[in-house]
Amino acid sequence: MVHTQTLVKTPWVQPRNTQVEKRVAIFDVYGTLINLETRPLLRKLARYFGIRISPEALRQSMTLEFANDRAALAGFLETILGRDATPEEIAHTEGLLSAHLAQAEVIRGVEPLLAFLHRRGLKLAVLSNVAQIFKKPFYDLGLDRYFDVIHWSSDTGHRKPMPEAYMGVCQALDVTPQECMFFGDDAKNDYDGPLNLHMRPIHIGTAPRAESVNHISELLWTSMSAEPLLRSGQTVETDRGTFTVDKIDQLNDKDLGMYNVVARVYGHSDTGAPQVWYAKRFLDPSSVHVELTAHELMALLGVTVPRAFLTDTSEPILFTSPAEGELWRDGDCDASIAEEVGAHAAAAYIISNADWRPRNTFLRKDSGTLTCIDLEHCLFDRILTLSRDEMNVNDPKAIDALGIQTPLFTRSRVLSSGAVRRARRCFLKNEDRSSAEIQRFLKGWERTFELAAEKKQVIADIIRKRMDAGQLIVGTRSHRRAFAGIDLHDLLERIDLGKPVMFDDENWSEVK
């Protein structure tokens, strides 16, 4: 939803407390979200009209509002020329302006950042000093869809660094300045001005400011308290020593922002050996512990998963080693790797990995090794209908207090027979249980269950430790809740009783 609000000057009180949870992210536009250098256009206009365009005239143009784009262009020319422009001059300038605005492009990293912050529940706002004629690219590029409030100086009549400009955004969102972060490339307008109001600014650029990043994409790895979560030169402790970050290679914008933020990280060990890791920042920070736990459990169950560890930051980042091989493709399965497929199928069933699919599975054909990635949707089987207004769904004790009434609150189970059948058929097209391929698949299935029975107590201890620390929050967004005692009971019961599941007839033919 987009709001444009014209404000009158109002007195403001400078806040004192800056240690407030940040609920709003405010952005400058040009040089921050969009690449478009205005000076080339101004030089062309200066040559065409044979004038020197004064900075004061440009500043004045930023606070003038007109009925439409044509009137805005005429008004802009009147401001810089000191007279009315002729129709021919307006037409010529219109051509120059159109060609200039067509060069605007969204800066890499902007859209995943905006999507990520929006999905995390922050309110997003724009506050920009621009003449009305320069607003068009922002809408043409589709950036307006991310923002709750959009304030242009030409609409409100207030330019940064006037306090009224910043306070107008706060009033529109009904927040205090202490609840806002500010991001922009102008040190005076986008850092000093917000800082004077006790906002939390981060400068984008090289100006000497206390908190800054070189490029906006770095904000994907910056906490809302301005703590760097991942930076070049950073040293992190891995499961096998020290790793120093040399380069962060962000995945393509189209692959980011919808859920999590992922980058390929290059660096070196404490011995100087080159290493590559993948770093993941989760949309829901609590998911990091679910995925780490799933990695540990899968390794205990004897199937191949990437190595994994967490950074020691206020918001932990998950590091995983690259999976070997290539993404699974139709036709990859045959008798030579069917046993590994069966082993992975059993592990996915035990830890309730509802996202076990070819898109998350890598195959190294020369060794027949399968590697499963993206394990954040594990440990969630029982979908409970709970009222968040009546109980704390993130407290496992509150869920366990349901006791014998738990089945009444259980809407459905993720691990249905249909789900098991569909997952298997993603990998195995063969339905002949007497074939060598299926027999090897079942052998792998049994192998994992036998190992799970041996490791049952270790598995339970790992999960209980995370439960006691309040770290296991599972499920989709609409059914997200704590992993409780009933869930641990279900998992251990699957270890004890789940092996026959794959031998049931209903898992090999559609139920009529």
C-alpha positions in Angstrom: 0.0 0.0 0.0 1.4 3.4 -1.0 0.8 6.6 0.8 1.9 10.1 -0.2 1.3 12.6 2.5 1.7 16.4 2.5 2.6 17.7 5.9 2.6 21.0 7.6 5.5 22.1 9.8 5.0 20.8 13.3 7.2 21.0 16.4 9.1 17.9 17.3 10.7 16.6 20.4 14.2 15.1 20.2 13.9 11.6 21.7 16.4 10.3 24.3 16.1 6.5 24.3 17.8 4.9 21.2 17.7 1.3 22.5 14.3 0.5 20.9 13.4 -2.3 18.7 13.6 -1.3 15.0 10.2 -1.6 13.2 10.8 0.6 10.2 13.4 0.8 7.5 13.6 4.1 5.6 15.5 4.4 2.3 16.7 7.1 0.0 16.1 6.4 -3.7 18.7 7.6 -6.2 22.2 6.3 -5.5 20.6 3.9 -2.9 17.9 1.9 -4.6 18.3 3.1 -8.2 21.3 4.0 -10.4 20.7 7.2 -12.2 23.2 10.0 -12.3 21.4 13.4 -12.8 24.5 15.5 -13.6 24.7 14.4 -17.3 21.2 15.6 -17.9 21.8 18.9 -16.2 25.0 19.5 -18.3 23.0 18.9 -21.5 20.3 21.4 -20.3 23.0 23.9 -19.4 24.5 23.7 -22.8 21.2 23.8 -24.6 20.0 26.9 -22.7 23.4 28.5 -22.4 23.1 29.0 -18.7 24.6 27.9 -15.4 22.1 26.0 -13.4 22.3 27.3 -9.8 22.3 24.8 -6.9 19.7 27.0 -5.2 17.3 26.6 -8.1 17.7 22.8 -8.0 17.0 22.8 -4.3 13.9 24.9 -4.9 12.6 22.5 -7.6 12.7 19.6 -5.1 9.8 21.1 -3.1 7.4 22.1 -5.8 4.4 20.0 -6.6 2.4 20.2 -9.9 -0.8 18.8 -11.2 0.8 16.5 -13.8 4.1 15.5 -15.5 3.8 18.1 -18.3 3.2 20.9 -15.8 6.0 19.6 -13.6 8.4 19.8 -16.5 7.3 23.3 -17.4 7.6 24.3 -13.7 11.1 22.8 -13.4 12.3 24.7 -16.4 10.8 27.9 -15.1 12.7 27.4 -11.8 16.1 26.9 -13.4 15.6 29.5 -16.2 13.9 32.2 -14.2 11.3 32.5 -17.0 8.7 30.5 -18.8 10.0 28.0 -21.3 8.8 28.1 -24.9 6.8 25.1 -26.3 9.9 24.2 -28.4 12.1 24.3 -25.4 9.7 22.1 -23.4 9.5 19.6 -26.2 13.3 19.4 -26.5 13.7 19.0 -22.8 11.1 16.3 -22.7 13.1 14.3 -25.2 16.3 14.7 -23.2 14.5 13.8 -20.0 12.8 10.7 -21.4 16.1 9.3 -22.7 17.7 10.1 -19.4 15.1 8.4 -17.2 15.2 5.3 -19.5 18.7 4.6 -18.2 17.5 4.1 -14.6 18.1 0.6 -13.2 17.6 -1.1 -9.9 20.9 -1.6 -8.0 21.8 -5.2 -7.5 20.7 -6.6 -4.2 17.9 -4.0 -3.6 14.9 -6.2 -4.4 15.9 -9.2 -2.3 16.7 -6.9 0.6 13.4 -5.1 0.4 11.5 -8.4 0.0 13.4 -9.9 2.9 12.8 -7.0 5.3 9.1 -6.8 4.3 8.6 -10.5 4.9 10.2 -10.1 8.3 7.4 -7.8 9.2 9.2 -4.4 9.0 7.5 -1.3 7.6 9.3 0.1 4.6 9.4 3.8 3.6 11.0 6.0 1.1 12.2 9.6 1.8 13.9 11.3 -1.1 14.8 14.7 -2.3 13.7 14.9 -5.9 12.0 17.2 -8.3 8.7 15.8 -9.5 10.1 15.1 -13.0 12.4 12.4 -11.6 9.9 10.3 -9.7 8.8 8.2 -12.7 11.6 5.5 -12.8 10.8 4.4 -9.2 7.3 3.4 -10.3 8.3 2.1 -13.8 10.8 -0.2 -12.1 8.1 -1.6 -9.8 9.8 -0.6 -6.5 6.7 1.1 -5.1 5.1 -2.4 -4.4 7.6 -2.9 -1.5 6.8 0.3 0.4 4.2 1.3 3.0 5.0 5.0 2.8 6.5 7.0 0.0 7.5 10.6 0.7 9.0 12.8 -2.0 10.2 16.2 -1.1 8.2 17.6 -4.1 5.0 16.1 -2.5 5.6 17.1 1.1 7.4 20.4 0.7 10.1 19.3 3.1 13.7 18.4 2.0 16.2 16.4 3.9 17.9 17.3 6.3 15.0 19.3 7.6 13.7 17.5 10.7 10.1 17.8 9.3 11.0 15.5 6.4 12.0 12.6 8.7 9.3 13.3 11.2 6.7 13.2 8.4 7.5 9.5 7.7 7.4 8.7 11.4 3.9 10.4 11.7 2.6 8.5 8.6 3.7 5.2 10.2 2.8 6.1 13.8 6.3 5.4 15.1 9.0 7.2 16.9 12.4 8.0 15.3 14.1 5.6 17.7 12.1 2.8 16.0 13.6 3.6 12.5 16.7 2.7 10.6 17.8 4.9 7.7 19.7 3.8 4.6 21.2 6.1 2.0 24.3 7.3 0.1 24.3 11.0 1.2 26.3 11.4 4.4 24.6 14.6 5.4 21.0 13.8 4.4 20.9 10.1 5.0 23.2 9.7 8.0 23.7 12.9 10.0 20.1 14.1 9.7 18.6 10.8 10.9 21.2 10.5 13.6 20.3 13.9 15.0 16.8 12.5 15.5 18.1 9.3 17.1 17.2 7.1 14.2 19.7 4.3 13.5 21.4 5.3 10.1 23.8 3.2 8.0 25.6 5.0 5.3 26.0 3.4 1.9 29.3 4.5 0.6 32.8 5.6 1.6 32.2 8.7 3.7 33.7 8.5 7.2 30.7 7.5 9.3 30.6 5.2 12.3 28.3 2.7 10.6 28.5 2.2 6.9 28.6 -0.4 4.1 30.2 -0.1 0.7 27.2 -1.6 -1.2 23.6 -2.0 -0.4 23.8 -5.8 -0.9 25.9 -5.9 2.4 22.7 -5.0 4.3 21.4 -8.5 3.5 24.1 -9.5 6.0 23.5 -6.7 8.6 21.3 -7.1 11.7 18.7 -4.5 12.6 21.1 -3.4 15.3 23.6 -2.6 12.6 25.8 -5.6 13.6 27.7 -7.1 10.6 26.6 -10.7 10.4 28.9 -11.5 7.5 31.7 -9.4 6.0 34.9 -9.8 4.0 37.8 -10.2 6.4 35.6 -11.7 9.0 37.0 -14.8 10.9 34.6 -17.6 11.9 35.1 -20.8 13.8 34.2 -23.9 11.8 33.8 -27.5 12.9 37.4 -28.0 11.9 39.2 -24.7 12.7 39.2 -21.1 11.6 37.9 -19.8 8.3 38.6 -16.2 7.1 36.1 -14.7 4.6 37.7 -13.3 1.4 34.7 -12.9 -0.9 30.9 -13.1 -0.6 29.3 -14.1 -3.9 25.6 -13.2 -3.6 23.3 -15.5 -5.5 21.3 -13.9 -8.3 18.6 -11.5 -7.2 15.8 -13.7 -8.7 16.9 -16.5 -6.3 16.9 -14.3 -3.2 14.5 -12.6 -0.9 11.3 -14.7 -1.1 12.5 -16.8 1.9 16.1 -16.9 2.9 19.3 -15.1 1.9 22.1 -17.3 0.5 25.6 -16.5 -0.6 28.6 -18.5 -1.8 31.5 -17.6 0.5 35.1 -17.9 -0.5 38.0 -17.8 1.9 40.8 -19.7 3.5 41.5 -21.8 6.6 44.0 -21.0 9.3 46.6 -22.9 7.3 45.9 -20.9 4.2 44.1 -23.6 2.3 41.2 -22.2 0.1 37.7 -23.1 1.2 34.2 -22.5 -0.1 31.1 -22.5 2.0 27.4 -21.5 1.6 26.0 -19.0 4.1 22.3 -18.8 4.8 20.4 -16.1 6.7 16.9 -17.3 7.5 13.7 -15.3 7.0 12.7 -16.6 10.5 15.9 -16.6 12.6 14.6 -19.6 14.7 14.8 -21.8 11.6 18.6 -21.8 11.9 18.5 -24.2 14.8 16.1 -26.6 13.2 18.3 -26.9 10.1 21.4 -27.4 12.2 19.7 -30.1 14.2 18.5 -31.8 11.1 22.0 -31.9 9.7 23.2 -33.6 12.9 20.4 -36.1 12.9 20.9 -37.0 9.3 24.6 -37.6 9.9 23.8 -39.9 12.8 21.4 -41.8 10.5 24.3 -42.5 8.2 23.2 -40.5 5.1 25.3 -37.8 3.5 24.6 -34.2 4.3 26.9 -31.1 4.1 29.0 -30.2 7.1 27.3 -27.4 9.0 28.0 -24.9 11.8 26.6 -21.6 13.1 28.4 -18.2 13.4 28.7 -16.6 16.9 26.7 -13.5 16.0 23.5 -12.0 17.6 21.6 -13.6 14.7 23.5 -16.8 13.8 24.3 -17.5 10.2 24.3 -21.1 9.0 27.4 -22.2 7.1 27.2 -25.4 5.0 29.8 -27.1 2.8 29.0 -27.4 -0.9 27.1 -30.6 -1.9 29.1 -32.8 -4.2 27.8 -33.8 -7.6 24.9 -32.4 -9.7 21.3 -31.8 -8.9 19.1 -34.9 -9.3 17.5 -35.3 -12.7 14.8 -37.5 -14.0 16.2 -40.9 -15.0 19.1 -40.7 -12.5 17.9 -43.6 -10.4 18.9 -47.1 -11.2 19.8 -50.2 -9.2 23.3 -48.9 -8.4 22.1 -46.0 -6.3 18.6 -47.2 -5.3 19.9 -48.3 -1.9 21.1 -44.8 -1.1 17.8 -43.4 -2.2 16.1 -45.8 0.2 18.4 -44.7 3.0 17.6 -41.1 2.4 13.9 -41.8 2.2 14.0 -43.5 5.6 16.0 -40.6 7.2 13.5 -38.1 5.7 10.6 -40.1 7.2 12.2 -40.3 10.6 13.0 -36.6 11.0 9.9 -35.6 9.0 11.6 -33.8 6.2 8.6 -32.8 4.1 10.9 -31.1 1.6 12.8 -34.2 0.5 12.6 -33.8 -3.2 14.9 -34.0 -6.3 15.3 -30.2 -6.2 17.1 -30.5 -2.9 19.2 -33.6 -3.7 22.6 -33.8 -5.3 24.0 -37.0 -6.9 27.7 -37.8 -7.4 27.5 -40.5 -10.0 31.0 -41.8 -9.8 30.6 -42.7 -6.1 26.8 -43.1 -6.0 26.7 -40.5 -3.2 23.4 -38.6 -2.5 23.5 -35.4 -0.6 20.4 -33.7 0.8 20.3 -29.9 1.3 17.9 -27.3 2.7 16.7 -29.0 5.8 14.8 -26.2 7.6 11.4 -27.8 7.1 12.2 -30.9 9.2 10.9 -32.0 12.6 7.3 -30.9 11.8 4.7 -33.7 11.4 1.7 -32.9 13.6 -0.3 -29.9 12.4 -2.1 -28.5 15.5 -5.0 -26.1 15.5 -4.0 -23.7 18.3 -5.1 -20.2 19.3 -2.2 -17.8 19.6 -4.4 -15.5 21.6 -5.1 -18.2 24.2 -1.7 -19.8 24.6 2.0 -19.3 23.9 2.6 -21.6 20.9 6.3 -21.1 21.2 6.4 -22.7 24.7 6.7 -26.5 24.4 5.3 -26.9 27.9 2.1 -25.1 26.9 1.6 -27.6 24.0 2.4 -30.6 26.1 -0.2 -29.4 28.6 -2.8 -30.4 26.1 -2.1 -33.9 27.2 -4.7 -36.5 26.1 -6.6 -33.8 24.3 -3.7 -33.4 21.8 -5.5 -35.6 19.1 -8.5 -33.2 19.3 -6.2 -30.3 18.3 -4.4 -32.3 15.5 -5.7 -31.2 12.2 -3.6 -33.5 10.1 -0.2 -35.1 9.8 2.5 -34.2 7.3 3.7 -37.9 7.1 0.6 -39.3 5.6 0.7 -42.4 3.4 0.1 -40.2 0.3 3.0 -37.9 1.2 5.4 -40.9 1.6 4.2 -42.4 -1.7 4.6 -39.1 -3.6 8.1 -38.5 -2.2 9.2 -41.9 -3.2 7.8 -41.5 -6.7 9.8 -38.3 -7.2 12.9 -40.6 -7.3 11.7 -44.0 -8.2 9.4 -44.6 -11.2 9.5 -48.4 -10.8 6.5 -49.9 -9.0 7.7 -53.6 -9.3 8.6 -54.5 -5.8 10.3 -57.7 -7.0 12.8 -55.8 -9.2 16.4 -55.4 -8.2 16.0 -51.6 -8.0 13.2 -51.7 -5.5 14.8 -54.5 -3.5 17.9 -52.4 -3.1 15.8 -49.3 -2.2 14.1 -51.3 0.6 17.5 -52.5 1.8 18.6 -48.9 2.2 15.4 -48.1 4.0 15.9 -51.0 6.5 19.6 -50.0 6.9 18.7 -46.5 8.1 16.1 -47.8 10.6 18.5 -50.3 12.0 21.0 -47.5 12.6 18.3 -45.2 14.0 17.4 -47.9 16.6 21.1 -48.0 17.7 21.3 -44.2 17.9 17.9 -43.6 19.4 19.1 -42.3 22.8 21.7 -40.0 21.2 19.0 -38.6 18.8 16.7 -38.0 21.8 19.5 -36.3 23.8 20.3 -33.9 20.9 16.7 -32.9 20.5 16.1 -32.5 24.2 19.1 -30.2 24.5 17.7 -27.9 21.8 14.2 -28.1 23.3 15.6 -27.1 26.7 17.3 -24.1 25.1 14.0 -23.1 23.5 15.6 -23.3 20.0 13.3 -25.6 18.1 10.5 -23.7 16.5 9.0 -25.7 13.6 6.3 -25.6 11.0 5.1 -23.3 8.3 4.3 -19.7 9.0 0.6 -20.3 9.6 1.2 -23.3 11.9 4.5 -22.3 13.4 5.0 -23.5 17.0 7.5 -25.0 19.4 8.7 -28.6 18.9 7.2 -30.2 22.0 7.3 -33.4 23.9 4.6 -34.9 21.8 6.7 -34.3 18.7 9.7 -36.0 20.3 7.4 -38.9 21.2 6.2 -39.1 17.6 9.8 -39.1 16.2 11.0 -41.9 18.5 7.8 -43.8 17.7 8.7 -43.6 14.0 12.1 -45.1 14.8 10.4 -48.0 16.7 7.5 -48.6 14.4 8.2 -46.9 11.1 10.2 -49.6 9.2 7.2 -51.5 8.0 5.6 -48.3 6.5 7.4 -48.7 3.1 6.2 -52.3 2.9 2.5 -51.4 3.1 0.6 -52.0 0.0 -1.0 -48.6 0.1 2.5 -47.0 -0.5 2.8 -48.8 -3.8 -0.5 -48.2 -5.4 -3.1 -45.5 -5.3 -5.8 -46.1 -2.7 -9.2 -46.5 -4.4 
